[in-house]
Amino acid sequence: MLKKSRVRKALMPLMFAGLAAPGFLTGCGDDPFGCEDSVKVRITAFNDAVAALTTASASMKSSVGEACVNIAKSLGAMDVMAPAGNDMTDDELESACNIASASLTAAVSADATFAITVEGGECTIDASAQLSCEASCDVSGSCTPPSVEIACEPGKLSGECTAECSGSCTVETGSVSCEGKCGGTCEGTCDGECSASDGMGNCTGSCKGSCTGECKGTCEVVAPSASCSGKCTGGCSVDFQLPSCEGELDLGGCDIDAECSAGCDGEAKLEASCTPPKVVIVSSLDAAIVADLQVNLGEIFLAFDVKGQAFVDAAIDVADKGVGVLTAATESVGCAALAAGADFSAAASASVSVSVSVEASASVGGSAGG
């Protein structure tokens, strides 16, 4: 799945080192009239996306690195010497996660009772911020961004619906009866695949299907005209609260620069608000160790299962856009100073780190049986 990112690892630092070298931008002399709008919007969007990429990369490395160190230490590994947080290098991150993966594999193999359930977890993009960013990509400067409700692809609008939901309703459940798709443990009948049963027809493990009892996870109900107390996707009989868009955004007749728009899309994905999945472990391990594993594996599954390929693709796309931005700058008098404000080498390095974090966390998650 991540083959594309591995190929780019070796190429991007060399590519950007050459592009950002002194003298590359010579020939773009100072222009008293400034940089042309068609290039300026592209450079500005790229600079903002680089900032988002750098922040996302550091945050992901910090959370994955700390989780791997904690998992390894909880399981008794004595050779985890890498520093936690932003001081960790990519190599140290991979080493810590390899140790965590090996420790988990050994623990799971030795525990015949070990079972893991991973429930929920999602990333939500700030659609309003993305619309504003894309509106600034209008080379005429006259685009007024529409509301999220108008710009969102039909049927892909979601949010809190205080009345009737005409799409699907996803509810975070504690001990609520669910007559829909259960994304967790079902204490009742599961019309689908059940990971564990009580021997009397009831599912006491993870249910991949409909649950006609209590669902302890997420319950997704097709709601043609039902009140939704959770996240409604589709339509609502009243205005959505905190609306977001699960599909494409359309700014209508605005003259949007395609590369600038792509930069906004990458920035939006990298700045998405993400919540980790809930991890439930049944094991003969010490209760304190199980509790620690549940918390730290939540961060691991967030990195590769929830953020995963979307973050890798966004990071690679942002880094790749640097080539087009610099090329445009060399062809446009007066744009050199604006383009020089971005650290293209940092963009390449951050992109590689995102890929390393996702791949390292995937290795640990696979060892846990996720």
Secondary structure, 3 states (H helix, E strand, C coil): CCHHHHHHHHHHHHHHHHHCCCCCCCCCCCCCCCCCHHHHHHHHHHHHHHHHHHHHHHHHHHHHHHHHHHHHHHCCCCCCCCCCHHHCCHHHHHHHHHHHHHHHHHHHHHCCCCEEEEECCEEECCHHHHHHHHHCCECCCCCCCCCHHHHECCCCEEEECCCEECCEEEEECCCEECCEEECCEEEECEEEEECCECCCCCECCEEEEEECCEEECEEEEECCCEECCCEEECCECCCCEEEEECCCECCCCCCECHHHHHHHHHHHHHCCEEECCEEEEECCCCHHHHHHHHHHHHHHHHHHHHHHHHHHHHHHHHHHHHHHHHHHHHCCCCCHHHHCCCCHHHHHHHHHHHHHHHHHHHHHHHHHCC
